[in-house]
Amino acid sequence: MKHLKFRLSLMNFLEFAVWGAYLTCMGNYLGVAGLGDKIAWFYAIQGIVSIFMPTLMGIVADKYMQPQRVLGLCHLVAGGFMLGCWWMGMQAGFGQELTDKSLFIALYTLSVAFYMPTIALSNTTAFSILKKNGLDTVKDFPPIRVLGTVGFIMTMWFVNCAVLDDGGFSFTFAESARKFQYTYMQFFVSGFLSIVLFLYCFTLPECKLEKKDTKVSLAESLGLNAFKLFKTKKMALFFIFSALLGMCLQVTNGYAGPFITSFKGSADAAVATSFAANNATLLTSISQISEALCILMIPFFLKRYGIKIVMLMSMFAWVFRFGFFGIGNPAMPGVIMFILSCVVYGVAFDFFNVSGGIFVDQECEPSVKASAQGLFMMMTNGIGATVGTLAAGEIVNYYCHWENGFLMGDWTTCWFIFATFALIVGVSFALVFHPEKK
């Protein structure tokens, strides 16, 4: 059984390592490639495809093909398109703009469209194999899933330090324009790991399809029956606020890297040469470490304070997440604000996403629980994240501009605008949302 858990842990490690290679540092390369004003769209694409692709691939895994095989094939396609992005960057040359930006965007979109369903498919695969072998998913899955966060962090560290230049391959914390976090090599790492996971998936134990006696309508298959929950005021408010809070989710993933790196263009030598300014990806990995630790704190806070207070903690944590970025800088003592911003990210992200899922599970009938969870994810990571990322992009593009490879401008105003929005959402939620105490 330990061998089985190790194999599923390795699957999760690779699953999120693929994402961690580029998610938080892609913006730095896009600026160099002449796509700096499109950063928001690259992150919004993830939200757009999350609205329908996980459902479509889920139907395939439910009815036509074993989930671990669908998972592998999705990674084959996603990895192939991601390697196409790497190839285009390499053909353009180091530090050069892409010659065909539309094709690059198309390749990235197709890669993300097939990657996003794999997050749910990896969970389905793990649950199926654990149950088949008589293991307890509640007890045995969390340690397996934590390895996914570890994989995400490890590839963040790798692309932060890895350098490929005329002298060969090396690692460094020092300033280097050829670090993977600034170049097209981050896409190679992601694509390569996807291909590795594709091969690995076909070595996993079988997840035989279950034949269902009852016929399920197309609307039920697509999860559309969950929309009837909007008839209830409490659930309607919950989903609306889920979308509003979801607007915060991808903002720092898209802009924390370019923001911290922009200090390399500062006239203050102490700031420009600081460790944080030259290792933005490594610094922001503290956010993922905090995320892993905060998951363990949720049961205590839910039992002690209830679900509304836990959700409010998340909302106000976003205020501090953005606010600390607005008042900090990479040199001492300002870098402490950046570190605090990364620490509170765990509360901001986990306390709403996890507790929100628990709330949905408690409040919904068994017949729509799965669909309701899908609706919750669509409102947060789909609609909310898409609208929020595009809006944030407009604000950043208004106050900042690319100059000598750095996104320079009035970042403080940008972060304070985002913090103000989170504050308004939090206060409104406290005033109008009143779930029954359980």
PyMOL commands that set and color helices and strands:
alter all, ss='L'
color gray80, all
select helices_A, chain A and resi 2-20+26-32+36-50+53-63+67-92+101-132+137-161+180-182+185-201+218-221+224-231+233-246+251-265+269-272+275-278+280-295+298-305+307-327+335-363+366-399+411-432
alter helices_A, ss='H'
color red, helices_A
select strands_A, chain A and resi 162-165+168-171+400-403+406-409
alter strands_A, ss='S'
color yellow, strands_A
deselect
rebuild
show_as cartoon
